[in-house]
Amino acid sequence: MSKENNLEEIKKFWPKDAPDVTNVPKYVKKYKKDLIVIKYGGNVLIDRNIFNNFIQDISILNKLGLSIVVVHGGGPRIERELKKGNIQSKFINGLRVTDKDVINIVEKVLIDFNVDIVNSLNKKGSKAISVNTKINNVINVIPDKPELGFVGVPQEINIEVIRNIISQNQIPIVAPLGLDKNNQTYNINGDTAASAIAKKLKSRRLLLMTNVEGVYDDRKTLISEIKPYDMENLVNLKIVQGGMLPKIKNCIEAVENGVRGVVILDGRKPRAILKEIFSDQGAGTLIRK
């Protein structure tokens, strides 16, 4: 009997602080034929305990036979390397201004982090594959605004590379980098990269793991589920603002373009992914039509 249906097998690797294990086969069946894209922010993964929890949770999804794609950020690591080189970093509307010196560091840091994630998953018995601009680029970009420098907007996703990895029950780990028509590397906002991949795959879920619990209403109450139209109202009323705006824009675009649901949730909380996928109450804010 396959692991995803054998409760006794699942119990051997299911964490004690995760949702009720007896419900797991039901949810595996629910998601079995679908794709889940998970974006983990670099701000979350800077803590090694959270990183190790994330690795374990992704490994569990893989053991259960679910098809997942991971896109990661790397902001704090990039900041650290830029400081070492005495390079000042500027931001415009939440996007890093990326000149020639900065893009070289960004690419190196993100690929090193990418390989760290891949190696950590492989040590857990999963088979993860690095997807980045140096070996198997999947994101072709056009430049964003000129003042941002080497910041790209995804124009085309080579989905076959990702599908081939998934078809072998392996996990694509995607660095948020892309190439233009001249093979110049560009930095891409991690949420934008994840959203573009989820749209192209028509994934069932896009999970944005961040350092907030989700989206709050005007009474500062966490919203468990909301439609895109109502989310746009929160933006227009300036209830949602600041750093959350680009994230919300990506969420709405994804849901309007074939992704069945996007969830913003707190990646710092233990087992957040498992709670979202394997329980009815989920975690964070679900945006869907």
C-alpha positions in Angstrom: 0.0 0.0 0.0 1.3 3.5 -0.9 2.5 5.7 1.9 -0.1 8.4 1.2 -2.9 6.0 2.0 -1.4 3.9 4.8 -2.1 5.6 8.1 0.3 3.5 10.0 3.1 4.5 7.6 2.2 8.2 7.9 2.2 8.0 11.7 5.9 7.1 11.6 6.9 10.5 10.2 4.0 12.7 11.2 5.0 15.4 13.8 3.2 15.5 17.1 2.4 19.2 16.9 0.8 18.8 13.4 -3.0 18.5 12.8 -4.8 15.2 13.5 -3.0 12.5 11.6 -6.2 10.5 11.0 -7.4 13.2 8.6 -4.3 13.2 6.5 -5.3 10.6 3.9 -8.5 12.6 3.2 -6.5 15.7 2.4 -3.9 13.8 0.4 -6.7 12.5 -1.8 -8.1 16.1 -2.1 -4.8 17.6 -3.3 -3.3 14.5 -5.0 -3.9 15.5 -8.6 -3.2 19.2 -8.1 -0.1 21.4 -7.7 0.8 23.5 -4.7 3.3 26.4 -5.1 4.9 27.5 -1.8 6.8 30.8 -1.5 9.0 31.2 1.6 10.2 34.7 2.4 13.9 35.2 3.1 12.8 37.2 6.2 11.3 34.0 7.6 14.0 31.6 6.7 16.8 33.6 8.4 16.1 31.8 11.7 17.6 28.3 11.5 14.9 26.6 13.7 12.2 27.9 11.3 14.3 26.9 8.4 14.6 23.3 9.8 10.8 23.2 10.4 10.2 24.3 6.8 12.6 21.6 5.5 10.8 19.0 7.5 7.3 20.1 6.4 8.3 20.2 2.7 9.9 16.8 3.1 6.6 15.4 4.6 4.5 16.8 1.6 7.0 15.0 -0.7 6.7 11.7 1.2 2.9 11.9 0.9 3.2 12.2 -2.9 2.0 15.7 -3.2 3.2 17.8 -6.1 4.9 21.0 -4.9 7.0 23.8 -6.2 9.1 25.9 -3.7 10.1 29.5 -4.5 12.3 31.2 -1.9 13.4 34.8 -1.1 16.7 35.9 0.4 16.4 39.5 1.4 18.3 39.5 4.7 21.1 37.3 3.3 21.5 39.8 0.4 21.6 42.7 2.8 24.4 41.0 4.9 26.6 40.4 1.8 26.0 44.0 0.5 27.1 45.3 3.9 30.2 43.2 3.8 31.1 44.8 0.4 30.1 48.3 1.7 27.4 48.6 -0.9 24.4 50.7 -0.1 21.0 49.3 -1.1 18.1 51.5 -2.0 14.4 50.5 -2.3 11.6 52.0 -4.5 8.1 50.9 -3.5 9.4 47.8 -1.8 11.7 46.7 -4.7 15.4 46.7 -4.4 17.3 49.0 -6.8 19.7 46.6 -8.4 22.8 47.9 -10.3 25.6 45.8 -11.9 27.5 45.3 -8.5 24.3 44.5 -6.7 22.9 41.9 -9.2 26.2 39.9 -9.1 25.8 39.6 -5.3 22.1 39.0 -5.5 22.6 36.1 -7.9 25.4 34.5 -5.9 23.5 34.8 -2.6 20.2 33.5 -4.0 21.9 30.5 -5.7 23.9 29.7 -2.6 20.7 29.8 -0.5 18.9 27.7 -3.2 21.6 25.0 -3.0 21.4 25.1 0.9 17.6 24.3 0.7 18.2 21.5 -1.9 20.9 19.9 0.2 18.9 20.1 3.4 15.9 18.4 1.7 18.1 15.7 0.2 19.5 15.0 3.6 15.9 14.4 4.8 15.4 11.7 2.1 13.5 13.9 -0.4 14.8 14.6 -3.9 15.0 18.3 -4.5 16.3 19.9 -7.7 17.8 23.4 -7.9 16.2 25.7 -10.5 18.3 28.8 -11.2 19.8 31.1 -13.8 23.1 29.3 -13.9 21.9 25.8 -14.8 18.2 25.6 -15.9 16.6 29.0 -16.1 12.8 28.9 -16.2 11.9 32.6 -16.0 12.4 34.9 -19.0 12.0 38.5 -18.0 11.7 42.0 -19.4 13.1 44.9 -17.3 10.8 46.6 -14.8 11.2 50.4 -14.4 14.5 51.8 -15.6 15.3 53.4 -12.2 15.2 49.9 -10.6 18.1 48.6 -12.7 18.3 44.9 -13.0 14.9 44.1 -11.6 12.8 42.0 -14.0 9.1 41.2 -14.6 8.4 37.6 -15.6 7.3 37.5 -19.3 7.5 33.8 -20.0 7.8 30.7 -17.8 9.4 27.5 -19.1 7.0 25.2 -17.4 8.2 22.0 -18.9 11.4 22.1 -16.8 9.2 22.3 -13.7 6.7 19.7 -14.8 9.5 17.2 -15.6 11.0 17.6 -12.1 7.5 17.1 -10.5 6.7 14.1 -12.7 9.6 12.2 -11.1 8.3 13.0 -7.5 11.0 15.5 -7.1 10.8 19.1 -5.7 11.8 22.1 -7.9 13.4 24.7 -5.7 13.2 28.0 -7.7 15.4 31.0 -7.1 13.7 34.3 -7.9 16.0 35.2 -10.7 15.4 35.4 -14.5 17.3 36.1 -17.8 16.5 38.6 -20.5 16.9 38.0 -24.2 20.6 38.8 -23.9 21.1 36.3 -21.0 21.5 39.1 -18.5 20.5 38.1 -15.0 17.7 40.0 -13.3 16.4 40.0 -9.7 12.7 39.3 -9.4 10.4 40.0 -6.4 9.9 36.5 -4.8 6.1 36.9 -4.6 5.9 38.0 -8.2 8.0 35.0 -9.3 5.9 32.5 -7.3 2.7 34.1 -8.6 3.9 33.8 -12.2 4.7 30.2 -11.8 1.4 29.4 -10.0 -0.5 31.1 -12.8 1.3 29.2 -15.5 0.8 25.9 -13.6 -2.8 26.7 -12.8 -2.0 25.5 -9.3 -4.7 24.6 -6.7 -2.9 26.7 -4.1 -0.3 29.4 -3.8 1.0 29.7 -0.2 2.8 32.9 0.6 4.8 32.2 3.9 5.6 35.5 5.4 6.3 37.2 8.8 2.6 38.2 9.5 -0.4 36.1 10.4 -2.4 37.1 7.3 -4.6 40.1 6.3 -6.5 42.1 9.0 -9.7 44.0 8.7 -10.4 47.5 10.0 -10.9 46.1 13.5 -7.5 44.4 13.4 -9.1 41.0 13.2 -7.5 38.3 11.1 -9.6 37.6 8.0 -9.8 33.8 7.4 -11.2 34.0 3.9 -11.9 36.8 1.4 -12.9 37.3 -2.3 -10.6 39.3 -4.6 -13.2 42.1 -5.0 -13.4 42.6 -1.2 -9.6 42.5 -0.9 -9.4 45.3 -3.5 -11.9 47.3 -1.3 -9.5 46.9 1.7 -6.7 48.3 -0.5 -8.8 51.3 -1.8 -9.8 52.1 1.8 -6.1 52.0 2.8 -6.8 49.3 5.4 -4.2 47.2 3.6 -1.1 49.3 2.8 2.7 49.4 2.9 4.7 46.3 2.3 1.6 44.2 2.0 0.4 46.0 -1.2 2.7 44.2 -3.7 1.8 40.9 -2.0 -1.9 41.5 -2.3 -1.5 42.6 -6.0 0.1 39.3 -6.8 -2.6 37.3 -4.8 -5.4 39.0 -6.7 -3.7 38.5 -10.1 -3.1 34.8 -9.4 -6.7 34.1 -8.4 -8.0 36.0 -11.4 -5.7 33.9 -13.7 -6.4 30.3 -12.8 -5.0 29.8 -9.3 -7.9 28.3 -7.2 -6.8 29.9 -3.9 -3.9 32.0 -2.5 -3.1 31.9 1.2 -1.0 34.5 3.1 0.2 32.9 6.3 2.8 33.2 9.1 5.8 31.1 8.1 7.4 31.6 11.6 4.7 29.5 13.2 5.5 25.8 13.6 3.7 23.5 11.1 2.0 26.4 9.3 2.1 24.6 6.0 0.7 21.4 7.5 -2.0 23.3 9.3 -3.1 25.0 6.1 -3.2 21.9 4.0 -4.3 19.2 6.5 -7.0 21.0 8.5 -10.4 22.6 7.7 -9.6 25.8 9.6 -6.3 26.3 7.7 -3.9 29.1 8.7 -3.8 32.7 7.7 -6.0 34.4 5.0 -7.4 32.5 2.0 -8.1 34.6 -1.1 -10.4 32.9 -3.7 -13.3 33.6 -5.9 
